[in-house]
Amino acid sequence: MVNGQDLVSWIQALSQLLFIIFIIALFLGLNQRIQVYIWTRDIRSKLVILESLAEDARRKTLDFLVKNNARNPESLLNKIVDFFIIEPVSIEPIDIIKRLDLLINIRIRRFREEFTKALPESSEVIRGKAEVSAEITSALVFIYKAVKHYLLLGEKTKNWVLIMQLQLIMPQILRIANAYRKALTDFLAGYPIGDAAGPLVAYRLSNHSTNWREVELDTVATEVDIDGRRLVIVKAKGPAPTVGKPGTAVEKIIRELVEKNMKPSLLLTIDAALKLEGEESGTIAEGVGAAIGDIGPEKIRFERIATEYNIPLRALIIKMSMEEALYAMNKKIYEGVEKAVQRAKEIILSETKSGDVVIVAGIGNTSGVI
């Protein structure tokens, strides 16, 4: 029989042994390995979700193509999903905008040709929906591949810092992927999305004009009179989901007007913009510069033409979250559009005089907007 003193001794010895084992485990990095295992399991569980989102998007896009009698839909989608642009050399910045613009134009042309061949009897709207759905599928597939790449690379190189960083940003990655997936449904349904706020403001300012002329690829313009001001309104051609080439169109229109000795007195750009967390959706803000989320070529055209002819370049934005920009337009965003219409009129009337020419560009994806 073990007496009380022996029991205490055994407990003390066992505690010391466990403490020594714990110290050795810490020294050998066992705790870190356990943590990396937990992180890896968490990433893999979310990777399954990303894969299902990508596969679901692919399936919906294929169903849409088949429904509209596309030729070789599987081959077409595989080609588009893996399509890429190699960025121009930036170490030598001379003419980088021209080089980037060339690559973007080639990409647009190639996509347009592919979908025209695959859907020769479909309307521009159907082909536009097919093109956007394929691009969303491509984005989701890329997100899945990128996450899988960094997970496997972290495991292969035993880089626990890389795995930790990946695990920490997985909630943001899932948020983006889920937004893209739900946006696919809204695009295929032809709903006006949040990012269509700019074109919708332009359409409202035109008094629902039906007299639009195509100025540039997928970009149209019309003219109206507001209290003696000649208002030239530019936006992407709807209702197909496209953003057009507003910078190129505005540059062309301004040069035409200047040749007629009718230099614009104001250039106003209107676009959706991502809000900060805590800000109210649908609020508007104004400033100076070109309100356009372009990667370079279109935005710089606004800046260069405004600078060349010394035209005040004003900006008006409607704030929204990333999800709201991609989803069907909700009530708050629509109310923001109405506020932007009124504020745009106030800017035009207060900063120009009767007889002036004003250009307004509604920037954004014109899905569902005529």
Secondary structure, 3 states (H helix, E strand, C coil): CCCHHHHHHHHHHHHHHHHHHHHHHHHHCHHHHHHHHHHHHHHHHHHHHHHHHHHHHHHHHHHHHHHCCCCCHHHHHHHHHCCCCCCCCCCCCCCHHHHHHHHHHHHHHHHHHHHHHHCCCCCHHHHHHHHHHHHHHHHHHHHHHHHHHHHHHHHHCCCHHHHHHHHHHHHHHHHHHHHHHHHHHHHHHCCCEHHHHHHHHHHHHCCCCCCCEEEECCEEEEEEEECCEEEEEEEECCCCCCCCCHHHHHHHHHHHHHHCCCCCCEEEEEEEEECCCCCCCCCEEEEECCCCCCCCHHHHHHHHHHHHCCCCEEEEEEEECHHHHHCECCHHHHHHHHHHHHHHHHHHHHHCCCCCEEEEEECCCCCCCC
